[in-house]
Amino acid sequence: MKDTLSFLYSLRNQGSRFGIERMEALCGELKNPQLSYPCIHVAGTNGKGSVCTMLDAIYRAHGYRVGLFTSPHILELGERIRVNGKNLAFSKIEQWVEQLLPLLNHLENKEHGMGPTFFEFMTAIAFLEFQKQNVDLAIVETGLGGRLDSTNVMSPELSIITSVGFDHCEILGNQLIQIAAEKAGIIKQGTPVVVGWMEKEAKEQVCKIAKKKSAPVYLLEGQKQPGLPLTNLAGTFQRKNAALACKAVDLLKQKFPVEDYKVSNALLTVKFPGRWQKISTEPTIILDACHNGHGAQASAELWDGLPAGFEVWFAACGQERASEVLPLLLKRTAGVTLFELNQPRSCRHHDLQKIVHNFAGSVTFAHEKQIPHLCEQLHSQTTLLVTGSIYLVAAVLGHLQKIHKSPATQDWQDRW
């Protein structure tokens, strides 16, 4: 395990390198396992993880063997790669590392810089595991953008673009039309694409690229709230995500037959940890990873439903994200605790201070290591929203789960 961990950490610490050449080379050496089964490819600024999770629930409810690749994980690395709802065991990841390591070294030695990133490596493992498990269908979420994302080496039955908003602008561009073009890069020649709710200029760009590729476009923006599918996931935006999933399922029903009542039931039993997840009642603790302004605008309706005087724990990876999300939270909360995380990209206290300096409520500054102590100090009548970075959500969830399980069931993945 130690050697595997060292290798995975080394890849993660190298960060991400935008581009698809390494993934094409790696998949070529592996004989393109991602082309050996049908798949659905999902991109979008927000909502893509929800849509993927909904699709997984729908197809598994019908007995299909489904592979699901999403990111990031919350507690276990194996959350990223699932077959029939089961996380890939770390022992399986170890086996894939041992099998693939000679090939990765070969690619790097052949041409410097051609060794895969952490995300590319995990994507390759997902492709191989889905092939090994003989899945009926794979549902694959992009990591960043679409056009140059490592997942964009597939030949999907259908593509979905959930939304387009400002995020990762330093890579994808500072204009909505640029970001839309990157997301639309997953559209394939003649392959249908389902498009969610987005600004006019983004929608027009997506449609323009689809037209060039003779890809049929299915726009859902005309659907109004009363007619949206119901789901147990909270928020109008989740009902919109459910509509995207349902449209995709309807388009593929000849190849993958479904029954309406099973689709409806599946959407009412979706499990998506860390997204408006109530994990405690006394005190009330709600976990909701909401890391950018686009997501915050959607989540505002849920924040407005919280009782007066609710408290917020917040962290962000990047000052730009913090400046987009925090002001919307500060309008609604009585007090906020701002965390520095054990992450190199974590927004620091001095940057957060600049954003909250005019806030009339209480402001507390804390570090991730203080979470256990701060949890103990919560009053039973408190309502606490833990939001912003998924790393903060993971840290709180990990701590609270450890309280209720024996040390023997804990492993390195709880702190990955």
DRENNU-744998 format. One record per residue (C-alpha): x, y, z; residue in three letters. Coordinates in steps of 0.02 Angstrom, whole numbers, plus 50000, padded with zeros to 5 digits. Each point is the difference from the previous one (the first is absolute). Layout:
<sites>
- x,y,z,code
- X,Y,Z,Ala
...
</sites>
This chain:
<sites>
- x,y,z,code
- 50000,50000,50000,Met
- 50140,50121,50044,Lys
- 50077,49993,49827,Asp
- 49831,50025,49918,Thr
- 49962,50148,50110,Leu
- 50168,50079,49963,Ser
- 49970,49982,49814,Phe
- 49823,50070,50005,Leu
- 50054,50146,50110,Tyr
- 50143,50038,49881,Ser
- 49878,50011,49854,Leu
- 49877,50107,50097,Arg
- 50135,50118,50060,Asn
- 50052,50032,49820,Gln
- 49831,50083,49974,Gly
- 49900,50003,49838,Ser
- 50068,50030,49827,Arg
- 49869,50051,49874,Phe
- 50006,49902,49837,Gly
- 49940,49836,49927,Ile
- 50158,49934,49914,Glu
- 50059,49900,50151,Arg
- 49832,49916,50020,Met
- 49990,49955,49816,Glu
- 50173,49922,50010,Ala
- 49959,49905,50159,Leu
- 49834,49933,49934,Cys
- 50086,49952,49837,Gly
- 50125,49894,50096,Glu
- 49855,49921,50095,Leu
- 49908,49961,49838,Lys
- 49863,50128,50037,Asn
- 49895,49911,50132,Pro
- 49881,50150,50004,Gln
- 49936,49951,49827,Leu
- 49948,49825,50054,Ser
- 49833,50049,50081,Tyr
- 49862,50129,49976,Pro
- 50016,50160,50100,Cys
- 49919,50167,50041,Ile
- 50116,50151,50015,His
- 49951,50144,50115,Val
- 50079,50174,50012,Ala
- 49948,50163,50081,Gly
- 50052,50132,50125,Thr
- 49877,49934,50130,Asn
- 49878,49856,50005,Gly
- 50101,49871,49906,Lys
- 50033,49894,50155,Gly
- 49815,50003,50045,Ser
- 49947,49951,49824,Val
- 50126,49857,49996,Cys
- 49941,49937,50169,Thr
- 49818,50008,49944,Met
- 50038,49905,49840,Leu
- 50093,49869,50099,Asp
- 49850,49979,50117,Ala
- 49877,49988,49856,Ile
- 50093,49869,49901,Tyr
- 50047,49895,50151,Arg
- 49815,49999,50049,Ala
- 49968,49912,49835,His
- 50132,49866,50029,Gly
- 50133,50069,49886,Tyr
- 50181,49978,50051,Arg
- 50058,50181,50012,Val
- 50173,50076,50015,Gly
- 50008,50175,50076,Leu
- 50151,50116,49995,Phe
- 49987,50164,50095,Thr
- 50113,50119,50094,Ser
- 50054,50056,50122,Pro
- 49975,49872,50138,His
- 49953,50049,50177,Ile
- 50073,49865,50113,Leu
- 50055,49852,49896,Glu
- 50101,50005,49841,Leu
- 49896,49854,49936,Gly
- 49846,50112,49998,Glu
- 50062,50063,49833,Arg
- 49981,49831,49917,Ile
- 49844,49898,50034,Arg
- 49919,49849,49923,Val
- 49820,49964,50050,Asn
- 50012,50126,50140,Gly
- 50155,49925,50082,Lys
- 50157,50103,50023,Asn
- 50157,49925,49925,Leu
- 50095,49920,50143,Ala
- 50173,50068,50038,Phe
- 50072,49825,49975,Ser
- 49936,50008,49821,Lys
- 50079,50172,49977,Ile
- 50164,49926,50063,Glu
- 49988,49862,49872,Gln
- 49972,50123,49859,Trp
- 50147,50107,50059,Val
- 50114,49849,49999,Glu
- 49940,49950,49827,Gln
- 50009,50174,49923,Leu
- 50158,50069,50079,Leu
- 50121,49925,49871,Pro
- 49896,50074,49859,Leu
- 49995,50172,50081,Leu
- 50189,49998,50022,Asn
- 50017,49947,49819,His
- 49895,50148,49940,Leu
- 50099,50123,50107,Glu
- 50167,49930,49944,Asn
- 49946,50000,49819,Lys
- 49958,50185,50007,Glu
- 50021,50111,50152,His
- 49834,50068,50062,Gly
- 49896,49861,49925,Met
- 49976,49911,50166,Gly
- 49819,50019,50057,Pro
- 49934,50115,50135,Thr
- 49907,49933,50151,Phe
- 49831,50032,49918,Phe
- 50054,49920,49837,Glu
- 50064,49849,50094,Phe
- 49835,49979,50094,Met
- 49904,50023,49837,Thr
- 50100,49860,49920,Ala
- 49967,49886,50149,Ile
- 49814,50037,49983,Ala
- 50001,49957,49815,Phe
- 50092,49836,50034,Leu
- 49892,49952,50148,Glu
- 49840,50030,49903,Phe
- 50067,49889,49861,Gln
- 50053,49865,50123,Lys
- 49830,50005,50086,Gln
- 49911,49990,49831,Asn
- 49883,50146,50036,Val
- 49844,50024,49895,Asp
- 50023,50188,50008,Leu
- 50128,50123,50068,Ala
- 49954,50174,50062,Ile
- 50150,50115,49997,Val
- 50017,50175,50072,Glu
- 50131,50119,49933,Thr
- 50130,50066,50120,Gly
- 50034,50172,49928,Leu
- 49922,50081,49847,Gly
- 49970,49870,49868,Gly
- 50096,50027,49839,Arg
- 50170,49958,50075,Leu
- 49939,49899,50149,Asp
- 50075,49828,50023,Ser
- 49828,49919,49987,Thr
- 49977,50070,49824,Asn
- 50070,49847,49914,Val
- 49835,49906,49998,Met
- 49870,49972,49866,Ser
- 49840,50030,50100,Pro
- 49823,49952,49957,Glu
- 49950,50173,50059,Leu
- 50077,50155,50077,Ser
- 49926,50116,50133,Ile
- 50051,50179,50040,Ile
- 49915,50046,50162,Thr
- 50047,50183,50020,Ser
- 50128,50132,49956,Val
- 50064,50124,50127,Gly
- 50160,50083,50057,Phe
- 50123,49879,50080,Asp
- 50180,49950,49964,His
- 50010,50158,49897,Cys
- 50190,50000,50003,Glu
- 49991,49842,49893,Ile
- 49834,50006,49909,Leu
- 49991,50187,49964,Gly
- 49925,50156,50076,Asn
- 49853,50013,49881,Gln
- 49844,49893,50006,Leu
- 50014,49962,49816,Ile
- 50176,49930,50025,Gln
- 49946,49890,50144,Ile
- 49850,49939,49899,Ala
- 50115,49952,49857,Ala
- 50108,49897,50117,Glu
- 49849,49909,50073,Lys
- 49930,49971,49826,Ala
- 50163,49916,49953,Gly
- 49926,49835,50058,Ile
- 49871,50004,49859,Ile
- 50038,49865,49871,Lys
- 49959,49989,49816,Gln
- 49817,49954,49977,Gly
- 49976,49960,50185,Thr
- 49851,50075,50093,Pro
- 50034,50130,50134,Val
- 49880,50050,50139,Val
- 50022,50180,50056,Val
- 49944,50072,50167,Gly
- 49958,50175,50061,Trp
- 50131,50131,49957,Met
- 50025,50179,49941,Glu
- 49952,50040,49821,Lys
- 50177,50027,49938,Glu
- 50058,49835,50075,Ala
- 49853,49906,49926,Lys
- 50031,50076,49829,Glu
- 50182,49948,50006,Gln
- 49956,49822,50047,Val
- 49872,49991,49861,Cys
- 50123,50072,49875,Lys
- 50129,49866,50039,Ile
- 49867,49864,49996,Ala
- 49943,50059,49829,Lys
- 50177,49989,49932,Lys
- 50005,49819,50057,Lys
- 49825,49958,49938,Ser
- 49954,49956,50179,Ala
- 49814,50007,50043,Pro
- 49969,50124,50142,Val
- 49866,49980,50134,Tyr
- 49973,50160,50098,Leu
- 49910,49988,50167,Leu
- 49992,50185,50044,Glu
- 49817,50009,49953,Gly
- 49946,49881,50139,Gln
- 49920,50090,50147,Lys
- 50011,49949,50182,Gln
- 49826,49922,50018,Pro
- 50041,49875,49864,Gly
- 50173,49953,50061,Leu
- 50029,49824,50069,Pro
- 49999,49978,50187,Leu
- 50156,49944,50093,Thr
- 50049,49979,50181,Asn
- 50150,50115,49971,Leu
- 49958,50175,50061,Ala
- 49981,50153,49891,Gly
- 49919,50052,49836,Thr
- 50169,49979,49916,Phe
- 49997,49816,50046,Gln
- 49831,49981,49916,Arg
- 50079,50077,49845,Lys
- 50142,49875,50014,Asn
- 49869,49862,50012,Ala
- 49920,50065,49841,Ala
- 50168,49987,49910,Leu
- 50020,49821,50060,Ala
- 49823,49955,49947,Cys
- 50024,50074,49827,Lys
- 50160,49900,49976,Ala
- 49913,49841,50057,Val
- 49855,50034,49881,Asp
- 50118,50025,49853,Leu
- 50089,49836,50035,Leu
- 49847,49895,50041,Lys
- 50008,49897,49841,Gln
- 50173,49938,50046,Lys
- 49971,50004,50188,Phe
- 49813,49972,50032,Pro
- 49931,50074,50160,Val
- 49833,50009,50091,Glu
- 49931,50168,50053,Asp
- 49955,49949,50178,Tyr
- 50175,49931,50030,Lys
- 50077,50161,49934,Val
- 49891,50102,50118,Ser
- 50038,49890,50150,Asn
- 50186,50005,49965,Ala
- 50000,50190,50000,Leu
- 49916,49998,50171,Leu
- 50136,49892,50077,Thr
- 50160,50080,49933,Val
- 50147,50005,50121,Lys
- 50125,50141,49974,Phe
- 50106,50031,50156,Pro
- 50057,50177,50035,Gly
- 49861,50083,49901,Arg
- 49872,50074,50118,Trp
- 50027,49850,50113,Gln
- 49929,50012,50177,Lys
- 50115,49897,50109,Ile
- 49941,50055,50173,Ser
- 49841,50066,50081,Thr
- 50059,50059,50172,Glu
- 50088,50105,49945,Pro
- 49936,50010,49823,Thr
- 50150,49983,49884,Ile
- 49980,50014,49812,Ile
- 50144,49963,49882,Leu
- 49992,50083,49829,Asp
- 50152,50012,49888,Ala
- 49969,50163,49907,Cys
- 50165,50062,49933,His
- 49961,50133,49871,Asn
- 49886,50148,49968,Gly
- 49895,49908,49873,His
- 49962,49865,50126,Gly
- 49969,50127,50138,Ala
- 49866,50088,49899,Gln
- 49911,49833,49980,Ala
- 50019,49953,50183,Ser
- 49935,50168,50063,Ala
- 49820,49935,50001,Glu
- 50053,49864,50122,Leu
- 50095,50122,50111,Trp
- 49844,50109,50006,Asp
- 49904,49854,50072,Gly
- 50115,49982,50151,Leu
- 49944,50068,50168,Pro
- 50050,50176,50050,Ala
- 50167,50007,50088,Gly
- 50077,49850,49913,Phe
- 50190,49991,50004,Glu
- 50122,49966,49859,Val
- 50165,49910,49991,Trp
- 50087,50048,49839,Phe
- 50161,49966,49905,Ala
- 50051,50026,49820,Ala
- 50138,49950,49881,Cys
- 50043,50167,49922,Gly
- 49958,50179,50044,Gln
- 49895,50024,49843,Glu
- 49882,49859,50052,Arg
- 49989,50068,50176,Ala
- 49957,50174,49937,Ser
- 49858,49927,49896,Glu
- 49921,49889,50134,Val
- 50030,50088,50166,Leu
- 49903,50161,49965,Pro
- 49843,49899,49961,Leu
- 50020,49903,50163,Leu
- 50035,50154,50105,Leu
- 49833,50076,49949,Lys
- 49912,49853,50082,Arg
- 50101,49943,50151,Thr
- 50026,50066,50176,Ala
- 50176,49934,50016,Gly
- 50137,49920,49898,Val
- 50155,49899,50042,Thr
- 50132,50010,49865,Leu
- 50118,49853,49983,Phe
- 50173,49980,49929,Glu
- 50016,49823,49934,Leu
- 50148,49883,49988,Asn
- 50001,50028,49813,Gln
- 50126,50100,49899,Pro
- 49862,50093,49908,Arg
- 49901,50043,50157,Ser
- 49950,50182,50016,Cys
- 50096,50078,50146,Arg
- 49927,50096,50144,His
- 50071,50167,49945,His
- 49913,49982,49832,Asp
- 49835,49948,50080,Leu
- 50012,50147,50120,Gln
- 49996,50121,49852,Lys
- 49833,49926,49945,Ile
- 49913,50003,50170,Val
- 50070,50162,50072,His
- 49830,50089,49985,Asn
- 49898,49854,50067,Phe
- 49898,50050,50153,Ala
- 49984,49824,50070,Gly
- 50128,49897,50094,Ser
- 50156,49941,49910,Val
- 50116,49863,50065,Thr
- 50159,49938,49918,Phe
- 50050,49818,50018,Ala
- 50112,49864,49929,His
- 49948,49828,49941,Glu
- 50081,49917,50151,Lys
- 49877,50090,50113,Gln
- 49847,49915,49926,Ile
- 49984,49865,50136,Pro
- 50007,50131,50138,His
- 49878,50117,49913,Leu
- 49877,49857,49971,Cys
- 50002,49964,50186,Glu
- 49960,50182,50038,Gln
- 49842,50006,49892,Leu
- 49838,50032,50097,His
- 49864,49870,49974,Ser
- 49881,50133,49930,Gln
- 50125,50066,49872,Thr
- 49969,49986,49814,Thr
- 50167,49990,49911,Leu
- 50031,50006,49812,Leu
- 50170,49932,49950,Val
- 50033,50062,49824,Thr
- 50125,50062,49872,Gly
- 50143,49881,49963,Ser
- 49966,49815,49991,Ile
- 50158,49976,50102,Tyr
- 49917,50085,50149,Leu
- 49844,49894,49977,Val
- 50111,49844,49994,Ala
- 50093,50050,50157,Ala
- 49841,50027,50101,Val
- 49916,49843,49932,Leu
- 50156,49898,50033,Gly
- 50011,50060,50179,His
- 49817,49967,50039,Leu
- 50007,49827,49923,Gln
- 50153,49955,50101,Lys
- 49907,50041,50160,Ile
- 49875,49863,49959,His
- 50115,49860,49941,Lys
- 50142,49901,50071,Ser
- 50182,50039,49955,Pro
- 50012,49832,49914,Ala
- 49883,50060,49863,Thr
- 50100,50158,49966,Gln
- 50135,50007,49868,Asp
- 50109,50122,49905,Trp
- 49858,50044,49882,Gln
- 49911,50096,50139,Asp
- 50138,50130,49993,Arg
- 50050,49993,49816,Trp
</sites>
